[in-house]
Amino acid sequence: MIYVHIVGEAAMPLWGLDATTRVARQLRQFTAFERLDELPSSALEHPLLVVHASYLFEPRTLRGLHDAGVGHALRASEDGGLAAALVAGDDAARGHAAIVEQQVEGLSVLETSDLNAFDGMLRKAEPPLLAKVDATSRDRLESVLYGNAYKGITDLVTKWWWPRPARVVVGWCARAGITPNMVTLTGFALMLASCWWFYQGQYALGLISGWIMTFLDTVDGKLARVTIQSSKFGHALDHGMDIIHPPFWYVFWGMSLAGVVAEPLWGVSLATWNLWVVLGYVGGRIAEGLFDLIGECSLFAWRPFDAYNRLITARRNPSLILLSAAVLVQRPDWGFYAVVLWTLASTALLFARLGQAVWSRSRHGPLRSWLADPTRAAATHPQAFRRFSGTRSAYGDAQHDADSAAPAP
């Protein structure tokens, strides 16, 4: 539990949020707090966080200061100003003076380069965001917030195809008051429509609704992060749908081929092919879950090889590429067989990596992502670091891309 006192004014809202609302939503993600409009003359029962509204944070920036403990202040490297300070409850005057009068006496000053750069949830390695907001920075900072909402390690469609168009749609939704859950529920309806159309052999219609659904799957997550509107229901619906629906698509596609294919590939029945794709998909998810139990990072964030593998491994979007290509050449059966075989091959590779991880842990101790040490990662794997430490195409800002590609000293 902490108290929060916000001073100063923001130059403008970003993604429709004023600074006070944004900070409150960010803090809600990791701690209980009570906002104080005025500081009392007596000592406070809990630590006090003083935040200057003219600076832009992301949740892990404030979390980093919170985890550092009382007696610390955050300095923005951009202009050298103190943006936030966390002090003991009986030292409120010092915290207020640090931010309002820029007095650092008695405080340990941190910069974002001192905070943890590795974000395990988004599988990327970039220093937490702290930037000055002024009248000329709105577009740049909104782009930074949007880009920071992206996973560094993900499939090739999400990483390189969706960022720019999704940014436009996220902006429309934010301005129109459309919530992430509304977008997720629309995607859910499209997912069900694709199931039906695939089962009916209406492959083109199913693919159209499927691709729109995958696009909205990008939009809802980014909208939730830039507007700080994540909820337990939305998270459960979004991730539950992502995990469960792909094998249903493949099975319904395979079932529709009964009236199309005279002789299944290699004489193996379509029912058996359907069983293989389900077992392959479930097996892949099991391999990832087992890796999480033994490691300190996700499977795809362990080594650069795994990050490259994530681009094309047999998840929904790479499989949709195979199915779409097959429909274009009017051979939906080829697409189905390709998805089944690619799923089995991908799962075999994941279990091989799991076995290597078990061996590595037994010999060298807990597993650690190569991105956990950005300086070393940039030196030893420069190309992979530039590619996976963030999602560059999400920003639309060449200078920011160049600056972000280099780790903080």
N, C-alpha and C positions, 0 to 999 in steps of 0.2 A: 504494500500500500504506500502511495506517495501523494503529496500535494503538488499541484501544478499551477504556476502563475505565468500567464502569457503577457508580455509587454510589447510595445511598439505596434506598428501596423504593417500589413502586407500591401505591396503596391497594387496587387490584383489577384483575383481568384485564378486557380489553375485546375483545369478539367472540372470547372464548375464549383470547386471547393475553396472557401476562404481558409486562411491559415489556422484559425482557431478550430474549425471543424476538422480539418485534416489532422492536426496534432492530436486532437481528442480521439479520433478514430484509430490513429496509429498506436497510441498508448494502450487503447483498449485491447489490442491484440496480444499484449504480453504482461500487463499489470493492472491492478486495481488502482484507481486514482480519484482524487476530488479536486475540482478546479476552484481556485481562489481568485476572485476579482481584486480583492485588496488583501495585503499582508497584515495579519494581526500583530499587535505589539508584544504579545506573549509568545513563548516558545511553542513550536508545533510538535505534535505527537509523533509525526512521521517525517521522513526526508522531504525536501522541497526541490522540485525541478522548475527552474526559471527558463523560459524559452522566448527568444525574440521572434516575433511574427514576420519579420522581413526576410527570414531565411527559410529555405525549403529543405525538409528532411524526408527520409524514407523510414519505414518502421525499424529496420535494422540499425540505422544511425542512432536513433533514440535508445534502442535496446542496448547498443554498444556502450553508450554513456551510462545507462542504468546498471549494466553489468559491471562497469568499472567501479561503481560505488560512490559514496559521498566524497566531496572534496575534489571533484573533477569538473572541468569545463571543456567545452568543445569550441575549437577555433576553426573558422572557415579559411582554407588556404587561398581562396579566390581573392578576398579583400583583407584578410588578417583580423577580422572582427570576431568577438566572442558571440556565439550563437545560442548556447545553452549551458546551464550549469546545474549540477546536482549537489546540494549541500545538506547538512544535518538539520533537523527541525529547529534547533536552537541557534542556527546560524543563518537565518533567512536574510538578514540585512546584507551579509557578505554575498549571497547568491544574487540578490537584487542589484547590488552595486556592480557585480561582475558583468552583468548583461546590460544594465542601463548606463553605467558610467565606465564600462570596460576596464574595471580594476581586477587584476589577476592575483593580487596578494593573497597568499594562503591557499591557493588552488593549484592543482596540477593540471596543466593545459594539454589536451589531446587534440590531434587532428584526425581526419578520417583514415589517414594512412596508418595510424596506430591501432585502428579497430580491425576486426577480423574481416578479410576481403572475401573469403570463401562462403558462398551461400549454398548450403547443401540442398535446400528445398528446390531452388531453381537451377542447381548444378551449373554455377558460373563463379568466376572469381574477379570481382570488381570492387573497389573501395566503396563503402556506403556513401550515399548521396548527401551532400551538404552544399547548398548554393545560395547566393544572394539573389533575391527577387527584386527586379526593377522593371521600369516601364518598357524596356527594350528586350526583355529576356523571355517573354511569355511563350512564344513558339518554340524557342530552344529548350526551355525547361519542360514544357509539355511533352516534347519529343523524348527528352531524357527520361522522364517519368514513365512514358510508354515503353521505351526500350528496356528500362530496368525491370519491367514486369515480365520480360521474356526469359525463358530458360536458355542457358547457353548450350546445353546438350539436349537435343530433341531430334525428331525426324526431319528429313530434308524439306518436306512440304511446309511444315510449321515454321521451320527456320528461315527458309528462303522465298517461299511463295506468298505466304499470308501476311507478313508484317506490314507492308505498305498499305494494301487495301483494307486490312483490318483496322489500321489506325484511323482511316476515314470513318469507318462505321462506328468505332468506339467513340469518336467525337460526336457523331450524330446522336448516339444513344445517351451520352453524358448530357448534351444540351437539351434533349427531349425528355429527360427524366426517366428513361428506360433503365430498369434495374438489371443486374446480372442474372438474377433468377428468371426474369421474363425471357431473356435470351436463351438460357439453358432449357426452359420448358418448350420454347419454339424448336430448339434442336432435338429435344426428346420426341416431339411430334413428327419431325422429319425422319428421325431414326426409325420409328415405327412404320412410316410410309415406305421407307426403303425396304424394310422387311417384307412388306406386302408385295411391292412391285418385283422384288427379286424372286419371290415365291411364284408369282404369276408369269415370270419370264419377261417382264417389261424392264429389261436391263438398263436401257438408256434413262428411263424415268427414275429408276432406283438409284442410278449413279448420280443424276442431277441432284436429287434430294440428299443423297449421301454426301456429296461434295459440299453442298450448302451447309449441311449439318456439321461437317468437320471445320468449315470456316467459322461458323458460329461458336464452335467449341473453343476456337482461339479468341474470338471476340469476348465471350462471357468472362473468361479468366482475366484478360487484360483490363476489361471494364471494371471488374471487381477490384483489381489492384490499383488502378489509377484513381479510382473514387473511394478506395478503402471501404468497400462494402461486402467483404467476405462474410459468409454466414455458415453455420454448421449444416443447415439444410442444403444450401447451395453447393457447398463442398461435397457433401455426401451424394447429392443427385448427380453432379457433374462427374465426379470421379467414379462413382458406381456405374453410371451409364457408359463411361469410357472403357471400363474393364469388362463389362458384361456383354455389350452388344455385338462386338466384331464376329465371334463365332456363329452367332445367329444369322448374320448376313451371309456368311459363307455357306452355312448349312442350307438356308433357304435357296440360295443360288444353286447349290448342288442338287437339291430336290427338284428344282425346275427343269434340270437337264434330262429328267427321265423321259420326257417326250421329244427331246431334241437329239440326244446321242444314241445312235444305234448300238454301238459297242463301246463300253467304257475303256479307258486307257489301260493297257496291259491285262485286259480281261478282269480287272478288279471291279467289283460292284460299286455303284455310286454310294450305297449305304456305307461301305467300308471306307471310301474316300472321305465321306462326311465324318466318320468316326476318327479318322486320322487327323483331320484338321482340328477337330475339337480337342483331341488328346495333345496335339502339338501346341495349340494355343494355351491350354491350361498348363501344360508342362513348362512353357516359357515363363508364365506368370509365377509358377512355383519356384523355378530357378531364381528369379529375381527376388522373391520373398525370402528364400533360404539365404541368399547373399546378404540381405539386409540384417539377418539374424547374426551373421558372423562378422560383418564388416562395420566400419564407422562411416561408410558412404554407400551410395547406391551402386549397383553393378556397372551401369554405364558411365559412372564418374570415376571409376577406379583407375584406369589407365587411358592414354590417348587412343589406343586401339579400340577400346570399348566405346569411346565417344564417337569415333568414326562408324563403328558398328551400329550405333543407335540411329544414325541417319537412314539406314536402309533395312534394319531388322524387321521381321515380319509383324509389324503392328498395323493398325488400320490404314493409315495413309499410304505407306508403300504398297500395301495389298490393293488398295483402290487404284493405284497406278496400273498394276498388272491387269486388274479387271477391266479398266477403261480401255487399255490398249487392245485387249482381246475383243471387246465389243466393236472397236473401230475397224477391226479386220473381220468382223462378223463370225468370230469363233469364241463364243462365251465359254465353251468347254475348255479351251486352252487356258483362259484366265483362271478358271476354277482349279484346274490341275496345277497351274503355276503357283497359285496361292497356297495350296496344300503342301506342295513340295518345298516351297520357300519357308513355310511355317515350320516344317519338320527340320529343315537344315538349320534354321535360325535357332530353334530350341536346342538342337544338338550342340551348337556352338556355345550357347549360354550355359549348358551343363558342363561343357569342357572348361569354360572360364570359372565356373563355380568350383570345379575340382582343383584348378590351379590356385584359386583363392584360399581354399581349405589348406592346401600344402603351404602356401605363403604364410598364412596366419600361424600354422604350427611351427614354422621355422623362424619367422621374423616378428611375430606379435601382431597386434591389431592392424587391420587394413586402413589405409589412408588415401584419400583421393589425390591424384597428381596435381589438382588445382588448389589444394589446401595451402600450398606454398607458392603463391603467384610469381615471386621473383625467380625461384628455381625453375618453375614450369616455363616461364618465358625464355629462360636461358637454354634449357635443355630441349624444349619442344616448341620453338618459336612459331612455326606455322600453325600447329595445332592450338597453341595458346591464343593466337589471334582469331582463330576460327571458333573456338569453343568457350573462351572466357566470357563472352557475351554474345548477343545477337545483333551484329552490326547493322544489318539491313533494316532493323526496326527503328533506327534513329533518324535516318534521312539527314544526317549532319556529318559531312565528311571530316570536319575538324574534330568533332567529338569522337568519331570513330578512331581517328589517329591518336588522340590523346588517351582514349580508353584502352587501346591495344597495348600500351606500355604499363607495366605494373608500377604501383607507387613505390618510391624508394624507401 
